[in-house]
Amino acid sequence: MSVARERLEPALRPMTDSDVDAVMAIEQQVYPHGWTAGIFHDCLRVRYSCWVMEQGAQLIGYGILSAGGGEAHILNIAIDPGFQGKGLGRRLMEFLLQTARHHRADTAFLEVRPSNRVALHLYDTMGFNQVGLRRGYYPADKGREDAIIMARELDDMEY
């Protein structure tokens, strides 16, 4: 990769059906029991707020948000492992939260595995708090794993 290309700031744009293969490549690296391509296509079909992050021509992350009735649900978010640790997940989360406010959501919710310590730390530093627990929610290599339900008020964000 050239020095000029490394300096390119990652950009966000709406996800399209043609992005799903690249999204799936990241999904399979990040989540051992992740979504299928069909789930991503369904999210696009029902017009959830689906975004990809690119650096140059390379897709390096994505986020999916559902908003309505004053609530937003961050359904999926991931950054390519080769680009993690650079603040891109935080940037993508901030964008999704601003998008939620644009859709007039007052509260954002998400679910996360207790074993996903990096994500838990990010969400905690972004003002999310645990509001519940779904027992046995996620498939795991040995049975099931709980989901921590987290929420954050969005009233401190501008449209």
C-alpha positions in Angstrom: 0.0 0.0 0.0 1.4 3.4 -0.9 2.1 6.1 1.7 -0.5 8.3 0.1 -3.1 5.6 0.3 -2.4 4.9 4.0 -3.1 8.5 4.7 -6.6 8.4 3.2 -9.2 8.9 5.9 -11.8 6.1 6.0 -15.1 7.1 4.5 -18.7 5.9 5.3 -21.3 5.2 2.7 -24.6 3.3 2.5 -24.2 -0.4 2.1 -25.5 -2.1 -1.1 -26.2 -5.7 -2.0 -22.9 -5.8 -3.9 -21.1 -5.1 -0.6 -22.4 -8.2 1.1 -19.5 -10.5 0.0 -16.9 -8.1 1.4 -19.0 -7.6 4.6 -19.3 -11.4 5.0 -15.5 -11.7 4.8 -15.2 -9.4 7.8 -18.2 -11.0 9.6 -16.6 -14.5 9.4 -13.3 -13.2 10.7 -14.8 -11.2 13.6 -17.7 -13.4 14.8 -17.3 -17.2 15.1 -21.1 -17.6 14.9 -22.0 -14.5 12.9 -24.8 -13.5 10.5 -25.4 -15.1 7.1 -25.4 -13.2 3.8 -29.1 -13.6 3.8 -29.5 -11.7 7.0 -27.5 -8.8 5.5 -29.6 -8.9 2.4 -32.8 -8.9 4.5 -31.5 -5.8 6.4 -31.0 -4.0 3.1 -34.4 -5.1 1.8 -36.3 -3.8 4.8 -34.3 -0.6 4.6 -32.5 -0.7 7.9 -29.7 1.9 8.1 -26.8 -0.1 6.7 -23.4 1.5 6.3 -19.9 0.4 5.2 -16.6 2.0 6.1 -14.0 2.1 3.3 -10.3 3.1 3.1 -9.6 3.7 -0.5 -11.3 0.9 -2.4 -11.1 -1.5 0.6 -14.2 -2.2 2.7 -12.9 -2.2 6.3 -16.0 -2.2 8.4 -19.8 -2.0 8.6 -22.7 -1.1 10.9 -26.4 -1.9 10.9 -29.0 0.2 12.7 -32.7 -0.2 13.1 -34.6 2.9 14.3 -38.2 3.6 15.0 -40.6 4.6 17.7 -38.0 6.7 19.5 -35.6 3.8 19.8 -32.6 2.7 17.9 -31.0 -0.8 17.9 -27.5 -1.3 16.8 -27.8 -4.7 15.3 -24.3 -5.4 14.0 -21.0 -3.6 13.9 -17.5 -4.8 12.9 -14.1 -3.6 11.8 -11.8 -5.8 9.8 -9.2 -7.3 12.3 -6.3 -5.7 10.3 -7.8 -2.2 11.0 -8.8 -2.7 14.7 -7.2 -0.7 17.4 -7.2 2.6 15.5 -10.4 4.1 16.8 -12.4 3.1 13.7 -15.0 1.2 15.8 -15.6 4.2 17.9 -15.9 6.4 14.9 -18.4 4.0 13.3 -20.4 3.9 16.6 -20.5 7.7 16.8 -21.8 7.8 13.3 -24.5 5.2 14.0 -25.6 7.1 17.1 -25.8 10.4 15.2 -27.8 8.5 12.6 -30.1 7.3 15.3 -30.7 10.9 16.5 -31.4 11.9 12.9 -34.1 9.3 13.0 -35.4 10.9 16.2 -34.4 8.1 18.5 -34.0 9.0 22.2 -32.4 5.8 23.3 -30.0 3.4 21.6 -29.8 -0.3 22.5 -27.4 -3.1 21.6 -26.6 -6.6 22.7 -23.0 -7.9 23.2 -21.5 -11.2 24.4 -19.9 -11.0 27.8 -16.8 -12.6 26.3 -16.4 -9.6 23.9 -14.3 -7.5 26.3 -13.1 -5.1 23.7 -16.6 -4.2 22.6 -17.8 -4.0 26.2 -15.1 -1.5 27.0 -15.9 0.6 23.9 -19.6 0.7 24.7 -18.9 1.5 28.4 -16.7 4.4 27.4 -19.4 5.7 25.0 -22.0 5.9 27.8 -23.8 2.6 27.4 -25.0 0.9 30.6 -26.2 -2.6 31.1 -30.0 -2.7 31.3 -30.6 -6.4 31.0 -29.4 -9.9 30.2 -30.7 -12.5 27.6 -29.7 -15.9 28.9 -28.4 -18.3 26.2 -29.0 -15.8 23.4 -25.9 -16.4 21.3 -24.7 -19.7 19.8 -21.2 -20.6 21.1 -18.7 -23.4 20.5 -19.8 -25.1 23.6 -23.6 -24.5 24.0 -24.9 -20.9 24.3 -23.7 -17.6 25.6 -25.7 -14.8 27.2 -26.2 -11.4 25.7 -25.7 -8.3 27.8 -28.3 -5.7 26.8 -26.9 -2.2 26.9 -28.6 1.2 26.4 -27.6 4.8 26.1 -29.8 7.9 26.2 -29.2 10.1 23.1 -30.6 13.4 24.4 -27.1 14.8 24.7 -26.5 14.4 20.9 -27.4 16.9 18.2 -29.3 16.0 15.1 
